[in-house]
Amino acid sequence: MASSRLAVKIGMSWNWSDVRREFEIVIPAHGREVDVIRVPPNKARMLGKLLRDAVRHRYLASLLPKPDQGKVFECISASPFSNHFLRTGANTRFCDWRFVHRARLGVVPLNAATRWGPRDDLRCRRCGWQSETLPHVLDHCKVHSSAWRGRHDAILHRLAGEVPREGVEIRVDRTPPMIDSALRPDLVVVDEGRRKIVIVDVTVPFENRKNALDVARQTKFQKYSGIAQQLADRGYTVSLSALVVGALGAWDPQNWVVFRDLGIAKRNVGRIAKYMTSDAIRWSRDIYVSQVTDKILYPTTPALPPGLGTNYSPRNSSEDDDPTN
């Protein structure tokens, strides 16, 4: 009976092997080089895990094509750090837990996100934009621009606080040395001894499919490529990278390049990634609640990591009101 149900759900089947002269269980191999996995009796211990993986993939495959609910899950399914809190609730408030699951499915109550009954007014209740959706609230409604900055800086300060400081200069939200430019990358680490400069910029886009994270990263490369070239012309080895964390906690697997360039130990990457995804979710939840209640719940400025106070200056550029900048 179990085999019959799994045959309908995941395509599992029994097969007689003429070579081994025994029955084997055939399971579709999703995401592997082979098409199917054949499990003989002497490998029965593997069966439970393979069946769970196949069922999990079946549910994920049915969720991702959904035009609204699948877009966030396409991003958060790329890395386990995006979902580190599911079993333990680590670094996550109860209110964040109640918010994030509905938000990732796109079912939080907003004027343009209601799925039942007609709505006379879909406009944003704060800025009057024509459509009050969750992406608009978390990344585009300028009423919450200070919260975008706080969410961005919370992630930036986590990163800056982990950079090894011996023999380097750490510049947070300041122009690189010897450069005549108005652009201020989020983090610049200067190692004069090795003539090396690392430029990192943080961005928090909404998870509108995986392509949205890729576009946010490429935008950072285009924005600061001129600065990187000027420093390279002066004889420095320049590393330019972007740290991309989704507004609902999606962790981009390409972020490992940032930690490698900054010299952060591999054993610390997982811990930092979990804190950053939880930071993004916490701030996004407070932004959403502030949207629907008109009460400011978020702090004005996140605390700086020790030792960075002299290198920090507040933003004053209007382009930094956009969370993708």
Backbone hydrogen bonds, N-H to C=O, Kabsch-Sander energy under -0.5 kcal/mol:
donor,donor_aa,acceptor,acceptor_aa,energy
5,R,1,M,-2.0
6,L,2,A,-2.5
7,A,3,S,-2.1
8,V,4,S,-1.3
9,K,5,R,-2.0
10,I,6,L,-2.9
11,G,6,L,-1.0
11,G,7,A,-0.6
12,M,6,L,-1.1
13,S,26,V,-2.0
15,N,24,E,-2.6
17,S,15,N,-0.6
17,S,22,E,-2.7
18,D,16,W,-0.7
21,R,17,S,-1.7
22,E,17,S,-1.1
24,E,15,N,-2.7
25,I,39,V,-2.3
26,V,13,S,-3.2
27,I,25,I,-0.5
27,I,37,I,-2.6
29,A,35,D,-2.7
30,H,28,P,-1.0
32,R,29,A,-0.9
37,I,27,I,-3.1
39,V,25,I,-3.0
39,V,37,I,-0.6
43,K,40,P,-1.8
44,A,41,P,-1.5
46,M,43,K,-1.7
47,L,44,A,-1.3
48,G,44,A,-0.5
50,L,46,M,-2.2
51,L,47,L,-2.6
52,R,48,G,-2.3
53,D,49,K,-2.5
54,A,50,L,-2.1
55,V,51,L,-2.4
56,R,52,R,-2.7
57,H,53,D,-2.4
58,R,54,A,-1.9
59,Y,55,V,-2.2
60,L,56,R,-2.3
61,A,57,H,-2.9
62,S,58,R,-1.5
63,L,59,Y,-1.4
64,L,60,L,-2.6
66,K,63,L,-1.5
70,G,66,K,-1.2
71,K,68,D,-0.7
72,V,68,D,-0.5
73,F,69,Q,-0.8
74,E,70,G,-1.6
75,C,71,K,-0.7
75,C,72,V,-1.0
76,I,72,V,-2.3
77,S,73,F,-1.5
78,A,75,C,-1.2
79,S,76,I,-0.6
82,S,79,S,-1.1
83,N,80,P,-1.3
84,H,81,F,-1.0
86,L,83,N,-1.6
88,T,84,H,-0.5
89,G,85,F,-1.8
92,T,89,G,-1.7
97,W,93,R,-2.1
98,R,94,F,-2.2
99,F,95,C,-1.4
100,V,96,D,-3.0
101,H,97,W,-1.1
102,R,98,R,-0.5
103,A,99,F,-2.5
104,R,100,V,-2.6
105,L,101,H,-1.2
106,G,102,R,-0.6
106,G,103,A,-0.9
107,V,102,R,-2.5
112,A,132,E,-2.0
113,A,110,L,-1.4
124,C,129,W,-3.0
128,G,124,C,-1.3
132,E,122,L,-2.5
133,T,131,S,-1.3
137,V,133,T,-2.2
138,L,134,L,-2.7
139,D,135,P,-1.8
140,H,136,H,-2.1
141,C,136,H,-2.6
142,K,140,H,-0.8
144,H,141,C,-2.1
145,S,142,K,-1.6
148,W,144,H,-2.1
149,R,145,S,-2.0
150,G,146,S,-2.0
151,R,147,A,-2.8
152,H,148,W,-2.7
153,D,149,R,-2.9
154,A,150,G,-2.2
155,I,151,R,-1.5
156,L,152,H,-2.4
157,H,153,D,-3.0
158,R,154,A,-1.3
159,L,155,I,-1.9
160,A,156,L,-2.9
161,G,157,H,-2.0
162,E,158,R,-0.5
162,E,159,L,-1.3
163,V,160,A,-0.9
168,V,165,R,-1.3
169,E,190,V,-2.4
171,R,169,E,-0.6
171,R,188,V,-3.1
172,V,170,I,-0.6
172,V,311,N,-0.8
173,D,171,R,-0.6
173,D,186,D,-2.1
174,R,185,P,-0.7
179,I,176,P,-1.0
181,S,179,I,-1.1
187,L,200,V,-2.2
188,V,171,R,-2.5
189,V,198,V,-2.5
190,V,169,E,-2.8
190,V,188,V,-0.6
191,D,189,V,-0.5
191,D,196,K,-3.1
192,E,190,V,-0.6
195,R,191,D,-0.6
196,K,191,D,-2.4
197,I,237,T,-2.6
198,V,189,V,-2.4
199,I,197,I,-0.5
199,I,239,S,-3.3
200,V,187,L,-2.9
201,D,241,S,-1.4
203,T,243,L,-2.4
204,V,323,P,-1.8
208,N,206,F,-2.3
209,R,71,K,-0.7
209,R,207,E,-1.1
212,A,209,R,-1.4
213,L,209,R,-0.7
213,L,210,K,-0.6
214,D,210,K,-1.8
215,V,211,N,-2.7
216,A,212,A,-2.0
217,R,213,L,-1.9
218,Q,214,D,-2.5
219,T,215,V,-2.3
220,K,216,A,-1.4
221,F,217,R,-1.8
222,Q,218,Q,-2.4
223,K,219,T,-2.0
224,Y,220,K,-2.0
225,S,221,F,-0.9
228,A,224,Y,-2.2
229,Q,225,S,-2.1
230,Q,226,G,-2.0
231,L,227,I,-2.2
232,A,228,A,-2.1
233,D,229,Q,-2.1
234,R,230,Q,-0.8
234,R,231,L,-0.6
235,G,232,A,-1.7
236,Y,231,L,-1.8
237,T,195,R,-2.8
238,V,236,Y,-0.7
239,S,197,I,-2.4
240,L,238,V,-0.5
241,S,199,I,-2.3
243,L,201,D,-2.4
244,V,242,A,-0.6
245,V,203,T,-1.9
245,V,243,L,-0.6
246,G,250,A,-3.0
247,A,205,P,-2.0
249,G,246,G,-1.9
252,D,244,V,-1.4
252,D,250,A,-0.6
255,N,252,D,-2.3
256,W,253,P,-1.3
257,V,254,Q,-1.4
258,V,255,N,-1.2
259,F,255,N,-1.1
260,R,256,W,-2.1
261,D,257,V,-2.5
262,L,258,V,-2.0
263,G,259,F,-0.7
263,G,260,R,-0.8
264,I,259,F,-2.1
268,N,265,A,-1.6
269,V,265,A,-0.6
269,V,266,K,-1.1
270,G,266,K,-0.6
272,I,268,N,-2.3
273,A,269,V,-2.7
274,K,270,G,-2.0
275,Y,271,R,-1.9
276,M,272,I,-2.4
277,T,273,A,-2.3
278,S,274,K,-2.0
279,D,275,Y,-2.3
280,A,276,M,-2.3
281,I,277,T,-2.1
282,R,278,S,-2.5
283,W,279,D,-2.4
284,S,280,A,-2.3
285,R,281,I,-2.4
286,D,282,R,-1.9
287,I,283,W,-2.2
288,Y,284,S,-2.4
289,V,285,R,-2.6
290,S,286,D,-2.2
291,Q,287,I,-1.8
292,V,288,Y,-1.9
293,T,289,V,-2.0
294,D,290,S,-1.7
297,L,295,K,-0.5
308,L,305,P,-1.5
311,N,308,L,-1.1
312,Y,309,G,-1.0
313,S,172,V,-0.5
320,D,317,S,-1.2
321,D,318,S,-1.7
322,D,319,E,-1.3
325,N,322,D,-2.1
